[in-house]
């Protein structure tokens, strides 16, 4: 599998438009409270993959992940798949199936792939598995593709007002 790091949200607008720091809760390296998930792409298979462990900050039931954190990880992974087409999409609709409890402090993998594209809507799927390959949770989401220059312009304006 050819693996390529998947940093940030998209490559092209950040440098060109002076994108502010990345405070994304799921993947942002600049968010001190974020998860800092690091994804890799398998471009040939059209996959986004991340190996991770969850500590007790993300606990719901004793020694297991909170359902909202599971949904966040699936959403983040499915959003990364859009980067393979060099587009930014905002989550329009998402469904999650919680199949088995997701344990804390164990190696887990989230894998996301593209399902289909209809106009400006991309539908992607993701799943979380444990070290044995057992399926713990899965989801699908539809993303509305947006203009990245417009989004980053608004982010820059907001950053100027804060600073």
Secondary structure by P-SEA (a helix, b strand, c coil): cccccccccccccccccccccccccccccccccccbbbbbbccccbbbbbbbccccccccccccccaaaaaaaaaaaaaaaaaaacccccccbbbbbbccccccccbbbbbbbbccccccbbbbbbbbbcccccccccccbbbbbccaaaaaaaaaaaaaaac
